[in-house]
Amino acid sequence: MADAPRDQLARLWAGWRIPVYGADDDLRAQHIPDGMSLFEGIEQSDLADDVTYIVWRGETCFALLNAYPYNTGHVMVLPKRAVVDLDGLTAEESAELWAGVQMAHSAVKAAFKPQGVNIGINLGPASGAGVPNHLHVHVLPRWSGDTNFMTTVAEARVLPESLPDVWKKLKAAWP
């Protein structure tokens, strides 16, 4: 954690003997062809869904786990092609995107039994978009008291489950 840049939160996986996920360990990012966005490359890679953490594939959109989640169960729904803003979506993409968000919401509720769910989009770097060239809708479970001193004081998040375990739960719960 000492090497984490000051503007980024470290992620501390609390599961016993679960490996820490970092940028160098993300197999998904290592298979991105030139000219593709991160998410296009992940979706079009030859890697299995349990490696890419893709939970659902539709005709124009798909859903995958966030590799650097705010909370356990953090899933993103997005179009298959890189679209910067909502205005760039086709009617078909827009309809399937929101249908995917509804499915993600249902899966998150079924898999994690949260007390609430955050759903949101950060459009553009000024809004906090980590991948500003490919819009994505965040869907993540929330519980009363799920924020604590670790984020504020230690610039870290404690996540009780590994990405493979979260993927299995969401995949099984996907409607």
NORGICOR-V561001 format. One record per residue. N is the residue number from 0. RES is the residue in one small letter. PHI is phi as a letter, one per 40 degrees, with the letter a starting at -180 (NA if undefined). BURIAL is # if it has 16 or more other C-alpha atoms within 10 Angstrom, else .. Layout:
N:RES:PHI:BURIAL / N:RES:PHI:BURIAL
//
This chain:
0:m:NA:. / 1:a:c:. / 2:d:c:. / 3:a:c:. / 4:p:d:. / 5:r:c:. / 6:d:c:. / 7:q:b:. / 8:l:c:# / 9:a:c:# / 10:r:b:# / 11:l:b:# / 12:w:c:# / 13:a:c:. / 14:g:c:. / 15:w:c:. / 16:r:g:. / 17:i:c:. / 18:p:c:. / 19:v:c:. / 20:y:c:# / 21:g:b:. / 22:a:d:. / 23:d:c:. / 24:d:c:. / 25:d:c:. / 26:l:d:. / 27:r:d:# / 28:a:c:. / 29:q:c:. / 30:h:b:. / 31:i:c:# / 32:p:c:. / 33:d:d:. / 34:g:g:. / 35:m:b:. / 36:s:c:# / 37:l:d:# / 38:f:c:# / 39:e:c:# / 40:g:c:# / 41:i:c:# / 42:e:c:# / 43:q:c:. / 44:s:c:# / 45:d:c:. / 46:l:c:. / 47:a:c:. / 48:d:d:# / 49:d:c:. / 50:v:c:. / 51:t:c:# / 52:y:g:# / 53:i:c:# / 54:v:c:# / 55:w:a:# / 56:r:b:# / 57:g:b:. / 58:e:c:. / 59:t:b:# / 60:c:b:# / 61:f:a:# / 62:a:b:# / 63:l:a:# / 64:l:c:# / 65:n:c:# / 66:a:c:# / 67:y:b:# / 68:p:c:# / 69:y:c:# / 70:n:a:# / 71:t:d:# / 72:g:g:# / 73:h:c:# / 74:v:b:# / 75:m:b:# / 76:v:b:# / 77:l:a:# / 78:p:c:# / 79:k:c:# / 80:r:c:# / 81:a:c:# / 82:v:b:# / 83:v:c:# / 84:d:b:# / 85:l:d:. / 86:d:c:. / 87:g:c:. / 88:l:c:# / 89:t:c:. / 90:a:c:. / 91:e:c:. / 92:e:c:# / 93:s:c:# / 94:a:c:. / 95:e:c:# / 96:l:d:# / 97:w:c:. / 98:a:c:. / 99:g:c:# / 100:v:c:# / 101:q:c:# / 102:m:c:# / 103:a:c:# / 104:h:d:# / 105:s:c:. / 106:a:c:# / 107:v:c:# / 108:k:c:# / 109:a:c:# / 110:a:c:# / 111:f:b:# / 112:k:f:. / 113:p:c:. / 114:q:c:. / 115:g:a:. / 116:v:b:# / 117:n:c:. / 118:i:b:# / 119:g:a:. / 120:i:b:# / 121:n:b:# / 122:l:b:# / 123:g:g:# / 124:p:d:. / 125:a:c:. / 126:s:c:. / 127:g:h:. / 128:a:c:. / 129:g:c:. / 130:v:b:# / 131:p:c:# / 132:n:c:# / 133:h:a:# / 134:l:c:# / 135:h:a:# / 136:v:b:# / 137:h:c:# / 138:v:b:# / 139:l:a:# / 140:p:c:# / 141:r:b:# / 142:w:b:. / 143:s:d:. / 144:g:g:. / 145:d:c:. / 146:t:b:. / 147:n:a:. / 148:f:c:. / 149:m:d:. / 150:t:c:. / 151:t:c:. / 152:v:c:. / 153:a:b:. / 154:e:f:# / 155:a:a:# / 156:r:b:# / 157:v:b:# / 158:l:b:# / 159:p:c:. / 160:e:b:# / 161:s:c:# / 162:l:d:# / 163:p:d:. / 164:d:c:. / 165:v:c:# / 166:w:d:# / 167:k:d:. / 168:k:c:# / 169:l:c:# / 170:k:c:# / 171:a:c:. / 172:a:c:# / 173:w:c:# / 174:p:c:.
//
